[in-house]
Amino acid sequence: MIAHAATASGAAHSGVVRPRTAPEVSDVVLFALAVIAVAAARIALRRRFAKKRARRD
């Protein structure tokens, strides 16, 4: 069990540091998903409040 933990932590990265020149693809995808989630939430809330307004009128 201890040997397994040691190999797993050793294989996490190579240890070579390289400068970041641009965002990683995963960063861009995460940002895009966050934008889509916020837009979907705004649309859902607008529909919800539009229904409430329609009931009052």
Secondary structure, 3 states (H helix, E strand, C coil): CHHHHHHHHHCCCCCCCCCCCCCCHHHHHHHHHHHHHHHHHHHHHHHHHHHHHHHHC
